[in-house]
Amino acid sequence: MQNDYICEWVPRKGEFLKILLELEASQEPRNCTWCGNNGVYRCPDCLHQPLFCTECCWKSHESLPFHRIQQWTGDFYKESALHMTGVQLHLGHVGAPCPHAITQAQQAAGEPLPMDDQEWEDVEDIEENPKHLHPPAGSRYLTIMDVTGVHFIVVNWCECETAEARYIQLLRAKLFPSMFEKPSTTFTFVGLDDFLRDNLECGTSGMNYYSKLCWIISSVFPHLIPVRFGILVPSVGI
């Protein structure tokens, strides 16, 4: 069966290569799929990898924050991240902003939000890292592991008087917290299930699985992503 398929494919390999190269090239005209403005981003994780302007990119991914995007440089597409377009995670109100919380977008022109050194990770040598591989500067964020890689996403918690604990807010969003007090790293339920399957069927260790996620995000600079695999094993053990 496999040999038959290869024999049928060989005469068509030119067509395959042509289309694969076209998918890597810039689409012309380079217009946003939603509004028609200049399309500077494209999303390979969306069907047909549509083009978006910055605003439409974050609007179309408010419920898809773990997609990987690419940004047009003028000559080629480079790896980017949705937090660079303004995508944020709102908890406690089924994805809607909390009416009692001041979002970080509202704080952008003023003082940065207060940060707890124990809650939020430090990033050393931030200037040397590609921008999409380090967290948003001056913001509170979560490190989120998913099957699509390791993501840094600005988080806005529910601040209502009746707000639940932060780890409960994460669980309701199908995000598994790595700790109960001031969680800073989480795992999507899909990501945890994927690791369990890899571990059971392939014997993949937590370190190797995390390394795979880093390679998914960046095949060139996976070593620049902060090491967080040590938190994966206790979460799976639960």
C-alpha positions in Angstrom: 0.0 0.0 0.0 2.8 2.4 0.9 4.8 1.6 -2.2 1.7 2.1 -4.4 1.1 5.5 -2.9 4.7 6.6 -3.4 4.6 5.4 -7.0 1.5 7.5 -7.6 3.0 10.5 -5.8 6.3 10.7 -7.7 4.7 12.0 -10.9 2.9 14.7 -8.8 5.9 15.8 -6.7 6.3 19.0 -8.7 2.8 20.0 -7.9 3.3 19.3 -4.2 6.5 21.3 -4.0 5.0 24.2 -5.9 2.1 24.5 -3.5 4.3 24.1 -0.4 6.5 26.9 -1.6 3.5 29.1 -2.4 2.3 28.5 1.2 5.6 29.9 2.5 5.5 33.0 0.3 3.6 36.2 0.9 0.0 36.2 -0.4 -0.8 38.9 -2.9 -2.6 41.2 -2.4 -1.6 41.2 1.3 -4.9 42.3 2.7 -6.6 41.5 6.0 -9.2 38.8 5.6 -11.6 40.5 7.9 -11.4 44.2 7.1 -9.2 44.6 4.0 -6.5 46.6 5.6 -2.8 45.8 5.3 -2.3 42.2 6.5 0.8 42.1 8.6 0.1 38.8 10.5 -0.9 35.4 9.3 -2.0 32.4 11.4 -0.8 28.9 10.2 -3.0 27.3 12.9 -6.2 28.7 11.3 -7.6 26.9 8.3 -6.1 28.5 5.0 -3.7 30.5 7.2 -5.6 33.8 6.8 -4.0 37.3 6.8 -4.9 39.8 9.5 -4.1 43.4 10.5 -3.1 43.8 14.1 -6.6 44.6 15.4 -8.4 41.8 13.6 -5.7 39.4 14.6 -6.3 39.8 18.3 -10.1 40.1 17.9 -10.2 36.8 15.9 -8.1 35.0 18.5 -9.6 36.2 21.7 -11.0 32.6 22.2 -8.0 31.0 20.4 -5.0 32.4 22.4 -2.8 29.4 21.9 -2.5 29.7 18.1 1.0 30.5 16.7 1.2 33.4 14.3 3.7 34.9 11.9 4.5 38.5 11.2 5.5 40.0 7.8 8.8 41.8 7.9 8.8 43.2 4.4 10.9 40.3 3.0 9.6 37.2 4.8 7.4 35.9 7.6 9.0 35.5 11.0 7.7 33.8 14.1 5.6 36.0 16.4 3.1 35.7 19.3 -0.4 36.7 20.0 0.4 38.7 23.1 2.3 41.1 20.8 -1.0 41.9 19.0 -2.8 42.6 22.3 -4.5 39.3 23.1 -5.2 39.0 26.8 -6.7 36.4 29.0 -9.8 37.5 31.0 -10.8 35.2 33.8 -13.9 34.8 36.0 -16.5 36.0 33.5 -16.5 33.3 30.7 -13.9 35.2 28.7 -15.4 38.7 29.2 -13.4 41.5 31.1 -14.3 41.8 34.8 -16.3 45.0 35.3 -14.5 45.7 38.5 -10.9 45.2 37.3 -8.7 47.7 35.6 -7.3 45.8 32.6 -3.7 46.1 31.6 -4.7 47.7 28.3 -6.3 50.5 30.3 -3.1 50.9 32.3 -0.8 51.0 29.3 -0.6 54.8 29.3 -0.1 55.1 33.1 1.8 53.3 35.8 2.5 49.6 35.3 0.4 47.3 37.3 1.9 46.2 40.6 3.9 43.0 40.3 4.8 40.5 43.0 8.3 39.2 42.5 7.3 35.8 43.7 4.3 35.6 41.4 5.8 36.6 38.1 9.0 35.3 36.5 12.0 37.4 35.8 13.5 37.3 32.3 17.2 37.8 32.1 18.9 39.3 29.0 15.6 40.2 27.6 17.1 42.4 24.9 19.0 39.4 23.4 15.8 37.2 23.0 13.5 37.4 20.0 10.5 39.4 21.2 7.9 36.6 20.8 10.0 34.3 23.1 9.8 36.5 26.2 6.9 37.7 28.2 5.2 41.1 27.7 7.4 43.7 29.5 5.9 45.5 32.4 2.8 43.3 32.5 1.5 40.5 34.7 1.3 37.3 32.7 0.9 33.6 32.8 3.2 31.0 31.3 0.8 28.6 29.6 1.8 25.2 28.2 -0.4 23.8 25.4 0.1 21.3 22.6 0.9 24.3 20.4 3.9 25.3 22.6 4.8 27.5 25.5 2.9 30.8 25.6 3.2 34.0 27.6 -0.2 35.7 27.9 -1.2 38.8 29.8 -3.8 37.9 32.5 -6.7 39.9 33.9 -8.2 38.3 37.0 -11.8 38.7 38.3 -11.7 41.4 41.0 -15.3 41.3 42.1 -16.1 41.1 45.8 -17.4 37.5 45.2 -14.4 36.6 43.0 -13.2 33.0 43.4 -9.6 32.1 44.2 -7.3 32.5 41.2 -6.6 28.8 40.9 -10.4 28.2 40.7 -10.7 30.9 38.0 -8.0 29.0 36.0 -9.7 25.7 36.4 -13.0 27.1 35.1 -11.1 28.2 32.0 -9.7 24.6 31.6 -6.3 25.7 32.7 -4.5 23.5 35.4 -2.6 25.7 37.9 0.9 24.7 38.9 0.4 26.2 42.4 -2.5 27.4 44.5 -1.1 30.7 45.9 -0.4 33.2 43.1 -0.2 30.8 40.2 2.2 31.9 37.4 2.3 28.7 35.3 -0.6 26.7 34.0 -1.3 23.9 31.6 -4.2 23.5 29.3 -6.3 20.3 29.8 -5.5 19.4 26.2 -1.8 19.8 26.9 -1.9 17.6 30.0 -3.8 14.9 28.1 -1.3 15.0 25.3 1.6 14.6 27.7 -0.1 11.7 29.4 -0.5 10.0 26.0 3.1 10.7 25.0 4.3 9.4 28.4 2.2 6.2 28.3 2.7 5.3 24.7 6.2 6.7 23.9 7.8 6.9 27.4 8.3 10.6 27.0 9.7 12.3 30.1 8.5 15.7 31.4 11.8 17.3 30.3 11.6 15.8 26.8 8.0 16.9 26.4 8.8 20.4 27.5 11.7 20.5 25.0 9.3 19.5 22.3 7.0 22.4 23.1 9.9 24.7 23.0 10.9 23.4 19.5 7.3 24.0 18.4 7.4 27.6 19.3 10.9 28.2 17.9 12.9 25.8 15.9 15.8 28.3 15.9 15.9 29.5 19.5 14.2 26.8 21.7 17.0 27.2 24.3 16.0 30.8 24.9 12.6 29.8 26.4 12.7 29.7 30.2 12.9 26.2 31.6 9.6 25.2 33.4 9.3 21.5 32.8 9.9 20.7 36.5 6.4 21.9 37.3 4.8 19.6 34.8 5.4 16.3 36.6 3.6 17.2 39.9 0.6 18.5 37.9 0.3 15.3 36.0 0.7 13.3 39.2 -2.5 14.9 40.6 
